[in-house]
C-alpha cells in the first residue's frame, strides 16, 4: 500500500516539490492534501510500536517498518506525508 501511494501520489509531485523548494516555499503547497490522503488510507504514524488502541496510527515493529522506510526514503520528503519523518 505504501509503494502504491508513493507511485500514485508522491512520485508525480516530486518535480513540483523541487520547484517549490528551489523557490523557497516550505512546506510544499500540496503537503497537507497528501497528509490527509495518507491518513484517510490508514498510512499514518506507521512506526509506533507502543501505540494505544485509541490513537491513530499503526503499531509496527522495527522489522515490519524497515521495508516501508526504505520505500519512503527514496524521495526525501515522502516520510513527512506519512507522518514518519524524524
N, CA, C and O atoms as CSV, one atom per row, in Angstrom:
chain,resi,resn,atom,element,x,y,z
A,1,UNK,N,N,0.825,-1.199,0.000
A,1,UNK,CA,C,0.000,0.000,0.000
A,1,UNK,C,C,0.866,1.258,0.000
A,1,UNK,O,O,0.527,2.245,-0.654
A,2,UNK,N,N,1.974,1.227,0.726
A,2,UNK,CA,C,2.882,2.379,0.740
A,2,UNK,C,C,3.486,2.583,-0.643
A,2,UNK,O,O,3.564,3.710,-1.133
A,3,UNK,N,N,3.905,1.512,-1.259
A,3,UNK,CA,C,4.501,1.612,-2.608
A,3,UNK,C,C,3.477,2.176,-3.599
A,3,UNK,O,O,3.816,3.035,-4.412
A,4,UNK,N,N,2.252,1.710,-3.539
A,4,UNK,CA,C,1.212,2.199,-4.438
A,4,UNK,C,C,0.938,3.682,-4.195
A,4,UNK,O,O,0.761,4.441,-5.147
A,5,UNK,N,N,0.903,4.099,-2.938
A,5,UNK,CA,C,0.686,5.503,-2.599
A,5,UNK,C,C,1.836,6.347,-3.130
A,5,UNK,O,O,1.625,7.425,-3.686
A,6,UNK,N,N,3.040,5.852,-2.956
A,6,UNK,CA,C,4.217,6.568,-3.469
A,6,UNK,C,C,4.098,6.745,-4.979
A,6,UNK,O,O,4.274,7.849,-5.495
A,7,UNK,N,N,3.798,5.655,-5.687
A,7,UNK,CA,C,3.717,5.691,-7.150
A,7,UNK,C,C,2.596,6.593,-7.647
A,7,UNK,O,O,2.752,7.291,-8.649
A,8,UNK,N,N,1.470,6.580,-6.950
A,8,UNK,CA,C,0.300,7.311,-7.411
A,8,UNK,C,C,0.292,8.785,-7.000
A,8,UNK,O,O,-0.172,9.638,-7.756
A,9,UNK,N,N,0.808,9.084,-5.801
A,9,UNK,CA,C,0.637,10.433,-5.263
A,9,UNK,C,C,1.929,11.210,-5.023
A,9,UNK,O,O,1.934,12.437,-5.129
A,10,UNK,N,N,3.002,10.533,-4.709
A,10,UNK,CA,C,4.227,11.243,-4.327
A,10,UNK,C,C,5.176,11.412,-5.506
A,10,UNK,O,O,5.624,12.526,-5.779
A,11,UNK,N,N,5.485,10.346,-6.198
A,11,UNK,CA,C,6.405,10.440,-7.331
A,11,UNK,C,C,5.927,11.471,-8.360
A,11,UNK,O,O,6.744,12.250,-8.851
A,12,UNK,N,N,4.631,11.503,-8.706
A,12,UNK,CA,C,4.189,12.515,-9.678
A,12,UNK,C,C,4.344,13.957,-9.185
A,12,UNK,O,O,4.377,14.882,-9.996
A,13,UNK,N,N,4.437,14.158,-7.884
A,13,UNK,CA,C,4.559,15.515,-7.328
A,13,UNK,C,C,6.010,15.923,-7.065
A,13,UNK,O,O,6.263,17.048,-6.634
A,14,UNK,N,N,6.949,15.040,-7.313
A,14,UNK,CA,C,8.332,15.330,-6.949
A,14,UNK,C,C,8.889,16.547,-7.697
A,14,UNK,O,O,9.569,17.379,-7.096
A,15,UNK,N,N,8.615,16.659,-8.974
A,15,UNK,CA,C,9.109,17.821,-9.734
A,15,UNK,C,C,8.518,19.107,-9.181
A,15,UNK,O,O,9.212,20.118,-9.072
A,16,UNK,N,N,7.242,19.071,-8.835
A,16,UNK,CA,C,6.607,20.252,-8.253
A,16,UNK,C,C,7.241,20.588,-6.902
A,16,UNK,O,O,7.467,21.757,-6.592
A,17,UNK,N,N,7.525,19.561,-6.103
A,17,UNK,CA,C,8.180,19.793,-4.809
A,17,UNK,C,C,9.543,20.458,-5.022
A,17,UNK,O,O,9.891,21.410,-4.324
A,18,UNK,N,N,10.309,19.949,-5.990
A,18,UNK,CA,C,11.622,20.537,-6.275
A,18,UNK,C,C,11.492,22.004,-6.688
A,18,UNK,O,O,12.259,22.854,-6.236
A,19,UNK,N,N,10.523,22.288,-7.542
A,19,UNK,CA,C,10.314,23.677,-7.980
A,19,UNK,C,C,9.982,24.578,-6.793
A,19,UNK,O,O,10.536,25.670,-6.659
A,20,UNK,N,N,9.077,24.115,-5.937
A,20,UNK,CA,C,8.679,24.923,-4.786
A,20,UNK,C,C,9.833,25.066,-3.788
A,20,UNK,O,O,10.033,26.136,-3.213
A,21,UNK,N,N,10.577,23.998,-3.591
A,21,UNK,CA,C,11.716,24.055,-2.669
A,21,UNK,C,C,12.774,25.037,-3.178
A,21,UNK,O,O,13.311,25.830,-2.405
A,22,UNK,N,N,13.065,24.984,-4.454
A,22,UNK,CA,C,14.056,25.905,-5.033
A,22,UNK,C,C,13.587,27.356,-4.959
A,22,UNK,O,O,14.398,28.280,-4.904
A,23,UNK,N,N,12.265,27.541,-4.958
A,23,UNK,CA,C,11.709,28.893,-4.850
A,23,UNK,C,C,11.585,29.331,-3.392
A,23,UNK,O,O,11.198,30.466,-3.113
A,24,UNK,N,N,11.915,28.425,-2.455
A,24,UNK,CA,C,11.868,28.749,-1.036
A,24,UNK,C,C,10.497,28.619,-0.406
A,24,UNK,O,O,10.258,29.194,0.656
A,25,UNK,N,N,9.588,27.879,-1.028
A,25,UNK,CA,C,8.244,27.685,-0.484
A,25,UNK,C,C,8.186,26.414,0.353
A,25,UNK,O,O,8.214,25.308,-0.186
A,26,UNK,N,N,8.106,26.573,1.650
A,26,UNK,CA,C,8.004,25.436,2.581
A,26,UNK,C,C,6.871,25.698,3.548
A,26,UNK,O,O,6.732,26.827,4.018
A,27,UNK,N,N,6.065,24.720,3.862
A,27,UNK,CA,C,6.011,23.403,3.220
A,27,UNK,C,C,5.419,23.517,1.817
A,27,UNK,O,O,4.854,24.545,1.445
A,28,UNK,N,N,5.557,22.461,1.066
A,28,UNK,CA,C,5.025,22.446,-0.300
A,28,UNK,C,C,3.516,22.674,-0.258
A,28,UNK,O,O,2.844,22.265,0.689
A,29,UNK,N,N,3.002,23.315,-1.271
A,29,UNK,CA,C,1.590,23.692,-1.312
A,29,UNK,C,C,0.640,22.501,-1.225
A,29,UNK,O,O,-0.509,22.665,-0.815
A,30,UNK,N,N,1.084,21.339,-1.590
A,30,UNK,CA,C,0.233,20.154,-1.628
A,30,UNK,C,C,0.450,19.216,-0.439
A,30,UNK,O,O,-0.198,18.173,-0.351
A,31,UNK,N,N,1.353,19.577,0.471
A,31,UNK,CA,C,1.732,18.667,1.554
A,31,UNK,C,C,0.540,18.279,2.439
A,31,UNK,O,O,0.357,17.099,2.739
A,32,UNK,N,N,-0.257,19.238,2.853
A,32,UNK,CA,C,-1.392,18.929,3.727
A,32,UNK,C,C,-2.412,18.037,3.032
A,32,UNK,O,O,-3.015,17.169,3.663
A,33,UNK,N,N,-2.603,18.248,1.745
A,33,UNK,CA,C,-3.505,17.402,0.959
A,33,UNK,C,C,-3.028,15.948,0.961
A,33,UNK,O,O,-3.819,15.028,1.164
A,34,UNK,N,N,-1.729,15.752,0.734
A,34,UNK,CA,C,-1.190,14.390,0.721
A,34,UNK,C,C,-1.222,13.760,2.105
A,34,UNK,O,O,-1.495,12.567,2.235
A,35,UNK,N,N,-0.948,14.541,3.131
A,35,UNK,CA,C,-1.025,14.012,4.504
A,35,UNK,C,C,-2.435,13.535,4.816
A,35,UNK,O,O,-2.612,12.451,5.373
A,36,UNK,N,N,-3.431,14.324,4.467
A,36,UNK,CA,C,-4.824,13.942,4.719
A,36,UNK,C,C,-5.178,12.663,3.970
A,36,UNK,O,O,-5.877,11.799,4.500
A,37,UNK,N,N,-4.697,12.546,2.747
A,37,UNK,CA,C,-4.975,11.345,1.950
A,37,UNK,C,C,-4.307,10.117,2.564
A,37,UNK,O,O,-4.924,9.056,2.662
A,38,UNK,N,N,-3.053,10.260,2.976
A,38,UNK,CA,C,-2.353,9.131,3.610
A,38,UNK,C,C,-3.063,8.718,4.896
A,38,UNK,O,O,-3.235,7.530,5.167
A,39,UNK,N,N,-3.469,9.699,5.676
A,39,UNK,CA,C,-4.163,9.404,6.937
A,39,UNK,C,C,-5.483,8.690,6.665
A,39,UNK,O,O,-5.824,7.727,7.352
A,40,UNK,N,N,-6.221,9.157,5.668
A,40,UNK,CA,C,-7.511,8.537,5.351
A,40,UNK,C,C,-7.350,7.109,4.836
A,40,UNK,O,O,-8.262,6.291,4.957
A,41,UNK,N,N,-6.186,6.818,4.264
A,41,UNK,CA,C,-5.929,5.464,3.753
A,41,UNK,C,C,-5.264,4.565,4.797
A,41,UNK,O,O,-4.874,3.439,4.488
A,42,UNK,N,N,-5.134,5.058,6.027
A,42,UNK,CA,C,-4.533,4.245,7.084
A,42,UNK,C,C,-3.026,4.144,6.987
A,42,UNK,O,O,-2.433,3.220,7.545
A,43,UNK,N,N,-2.395,5.077,6.288
A,43,UNK,CA,C,-0.937,5.077,6.117
A,43,UNK,C,C,-0.345,6.228,6.917
A,43,UNK,O,O,0.349,7.078,6.359
A,44,UNK,N,N,-0.602,6.263,8.184
A,44,UNK,CA,C,-0.250,7.387,9.052
A,44,UNK,C,C,0.384,6.854,10.318
A,44,UNK,O,O,-0.077,5.859,10.877
A,45,UNK,N,N,1.461,7.523,10.784
A,45,UNK,CA,C,2.141,7.090,12.023
A,45,UNK,C,C,2.447,5.596,11.979
A,45,UNK,O,O,2.027,4.844,12.859
A,46,UNK,N,N,3.159,5.183,10.982
A,46,UNK,CA,C,3.369,3.747,10.759
A,46,UNK,C,C,4.283,3.094,11.783
A,46,UNK,O,O,4.201,1.884,11.993
A,47,UNK,N,N,5.139,3.859,12.415
A,47,UNK,CA,C,6.101,3.249,13.329
A,47,UNK,C,C,5.873,3.733,14.753
A,47,UNK,O,O,6.585,4.605,15.251
A,48,UNK,N,N,4.890,3.162,15.386
A,48,UNK,CA,C,4.598,3.469,16.787
A,48,UNK,C,C,4.347,2.153,17.526
A,48,UNK,O,O,3.194,1.798,17.769
A,49,UNK,N,N,5.391,1.437,17.883
A,49,UNK,CA,C,5.207,0.115,18.483
A,49,UNK,C,C,4.420,0.127,19.802
A,49,UNK,O,O,3.867,-0.902,20.188
A,50,UNK,N,N,4.362,1.263,20.493
A,50,UNK,CA,C,3.644,1.332,21.771
A,50,UNK,C,C,2.342,2.117,21.643
A,50,UNK,O,O,1.868,2.702,22.617
A,51,UNK,N,N,1.772,2.129,20.454
A,51,UNK,CA,C,0.552,2.860,20.166
A,51,UNK,C,C,-0.616,2.289,20.962
A,51,UNK,O,O,-0.781,1.073,21.059
A,52,UNK,N,N,-1.419,3.175,21.528
A,52,UNK,CA,C,-2.628,2.757,22.244
A,52,UNK,C,C,-3.752,2.550,21.245
A,52,UNK,O,O,-3.731,3.111,20.150
A,53,UNK,N,N,-4.727,1.749,21.621
A,53,UNK,CA,C,-5.821,1.405,20.713
A,53,UNK,C,C,-6.609,2.612,20.228
A,53,UNK,O,O,-7.146,2.585,19.120
A,54,UNK,N,N,-6.692,3.671,21.027
A,54,UNK,CA,C,-7.493,4.837,20.646
A,54,UNK,C,C,-6.676,5.911,19.922
A,54,UNK,O,O,-7.197,6.995,19.658
A,55,UNK,N,N,-5.415,5.638,19.597
A,55,UNK,CA,C,-4.548,6.594,18.924
A,55,UNK,C,C,-4.421,6.236,17.436
A,55,UNK,O,O,-4.319,5.060,17.087
A,56,UNK,N,N,-4.428,7.255,16.559
A,56,UNK,CA,C,-4.302,6.956,15.124
A,56,UNK,C,C,-2.895,6.501,14.775
A,56,UNK,O,O,-1.910,7.054,15.264
A,57,UNK,N,N,-2.815,5.516,13.947
A,57,UNK,CA,C,-1.511,5.028,13.512
A,57,UNK,C,C,-1.453,3.516,13.496
A,57,UNK,O,O,-2.457,2.833,13.699
A,58,UNK,N,N,-0.263,3.009,13.251
A,58,UNK,CA,C,-0.029,1.576,13.129
A,58,UNK,C,C,1.130,1.186,14.020
A,58,UNK,O,O,2.201,1.788,13.945
A,59,UNK,N,N,0.934,0.210,14.845
A,59,UNK,CA,C,1.958,-0.211,15.801
A,59,UNK,C,C,2.889,-1.255,15.183
A,59,UNK,O,O,2.920,-2.403,15.626
A,60,UNK,N,N,3.638,-0.858,14.172
A,60,UNK,CA,C,4.566,-1.777,13.518
A,60,UNK,C,C,5.849,-1.916,14.325
A,60,UNK,O,O,6.275,-0.982,15.004
A,61,UNK,N,N,6.450,-3.079,14.243
A,61,UNK,CA,C,7.752,-3.310,14.862
A,61,UNK,C,C,8.847,-2.763,13.945
A,61,UNK,O,O,8.572,-2.372,12.810
A,62,UNK,N,N,10.076,-2.735,14.434
A,62,UNK,CA,C,11.210,-2.325,13.600
A,62,UNK,C,C,11.290,-3.174,12.338
A,62,UNK,O,O,11.488,-2.656,11.239
A,63,UNK,N,N,11.136,-4.466,12.504
A,63,UNK,CA,C,11.235,-5.391,11.378
A,63,UNK,C,C,10.133,-5.134,10.347
A,63,UNK,O,O,10.384,-5.213,9.144
A,64,UNK,N,N,8.939,-4.834,10.796
A,64,UNK,CA,C,7.827,-4.564,9.891
A,64,UNK,C,C,7.959,-3.197,9.215
A,64,UNK,O,O,7.579,-3.029,8.057
A,65,UNK,N,N,8.497,-2.232,9.944
A,65,UNK,CA,C,8.591,-0.870,9.431
A,65,UNK,C,C,9.776,-0.663,8.480
A,65,UNK,O,O,9.698,0.177,7.584
A,66,UNK,N,N,10.836,-1.390,8.654
A,66,UNK,CA,C,12.065,-1.176,7.888
A,66,UNK,C,C,11.853,-1.174,6.372
A,66,UNK,O,O,12.351,-0.260,5.715
A,67,UNK,N,N,11.153,-2.130,5.784
A,67,UNK,CA,C,10.986,-2.077,4.327
A,67,UNK,C,C,10.132,-0.886,3.874
A,67,UNK,O,O,10.301,-0.389,2.761
A,68,UNK,N,N,9.222,-0.434,4.732
A,68,UNK,CA,C,8.416,0.735,4.392
A,68,UNK,C,C,9.264,1.996,4.425
A,68,UNK,O,O,9.118,2.878,3.578
A,69,UNK,N,N,10.151,2.074,5.407
A,69,UNK,CA,C,11.071,3.214,5.495
A,69,UNK,C,C,11.972,3.264,4.271
A,69,UNK,O,O,12.297,4.347,3.782
A,70,UNK,N,N,12.372,2.123,3.782
A,70,UNK,CA,C,13.203,2.075,2.578
A,70,UNK,C,C,12.433,2.618,1.369
A,70,UNK,O,O,12.984,3.372,0.567
A,71,UNK,N,N,11.177,2.240,1.244
A,71,UNK,CA,C,10.347,2.724,0.137
A,71,UNK,C,C,10.157,4.235,0.245
A,71,UNK,O,O,10.348,4.962,-0.730
A,72,UNK,N,N,9.781,4.702,1.436
A,72,UNK,CA,C,9.554,6.126,1.642
A,72,UNK,C,C,10.839,6.933,1.452
A,72,UNK,O,O,10.798,8.066,0.972
A,73,UNK,N,N,11.961,6.360,1.822
A,73,UNK,CA,C,13.237,7.055,1.770
A,73,UNK,C,C,13.763,7.325,0.379
A,73,UNK,O,O,14.773,8.011,0.220
A,74,UNK,N,N,13.109,6.805,-0.614
A,74,UNK,CA,C,13.551,7.034,-1.992
A,74,UNK,C,C,13.325,8.476,-2.431
A,74,UNK,O,O,13.972,8.958,-3.361
A,75,UNK,N,N,12.409,9.156,-1.762
A,75,UNK,CA,C,12.173,10.584,-2.010
A,75,UNK,C,C,12.264,11.268,-0.650
A,75,UNK,O,O,11.540,10.909,0.279
A,76,UNK,N,N,13.140,12.237,-0.537
A,76,UNK,CA,C,13.498,12.800,0.772
A,76,UNK,C,C,12.328,13.346,1.567
A,76,UNK,O,O,12.354,13.286,2.796
A,77,UNK,N,N,11.321,13.867,0.929
A,77,UNK,CA,C,10.205,14.481,1.643
A,77,UNK,C,C,9.036,13.536,1.860
A,77,UNK,O,O,8.073,13.906,2.532
A,78,UNK,N,N,9.086,12.343,1.321
A,78,UNK,CA,C,7.970,11.400,1.418
A,78,UNK,C,C,7.623,10.991,2.854
A,78,UNK,O,O,6.436,10.912,3.171
A,79,UNK,N,N,8.592,10.728,3.738
A,79,UNK,CA,C,8.207,10.317,5.096
A,79,UNK,C,C,7.301,11.323,5.807
A,79,UNK,O,O,6.482,10.932,6.639
A,80,UNK,N,N,7.437,12.601,5.491
A,80,UNK,CA,C,6.579,13.608,6.111
A,80,UNK,C,C,5.111,13.373,5.758
A,80,UNK,O,O,4.232,13.598,6.590
A,81,UNK,N,N,4.842,12.931,4.551
A,81,UNK,CA,C,3.472,12.672,4.111
A,81,UNK,C,C,2.817,11.624,5.004
A,81,UNK,O,O,1.625,11.710,5.299
A,82,UNK,N,N,3.592,10.644,5.430
A,82,UNK,CA,C,3.069,9.542,6.246
A,82,UNK,C,C,3.224,9.801,7.741
A,82,UNK,O,O,2.933,8.928,8.558
A,83,UNK,N,N,3.678,10.990,8.096
A,83,UNK,CA,C,3.999,11.367,9.481
A,83,UNK,C,C,5.018,10.404,10.076
A,83,UNK,O,O,4.896,9.973,11.223
A,84,UNK,N,N,6.014,10.079,9.278
A,84,UNK,CA,C,7.075,9.170,9.693
A,84,UNK,C,C,8.447,9.833,9.584
A,84,UNK,O,O,9.470,9.148,9.595
A,85,UNK,N,N,8.473,11.162,9.480
A,85,UNK,CA,C,9.756,11.861,9.377
A,85,UNK,C,C,10.358,12.078,10.752
A,85,UNK,O,O,9.648,12.145,11.755
A,86,UNK,N,N,11.655,12.185,10.780
A,86,UNK,CA,C,12.356,12.375,12.048
A,86,UNK,C,C,12.104,13.765,12.583
A,86,UNK,O,O,12.611,14.119,13.647
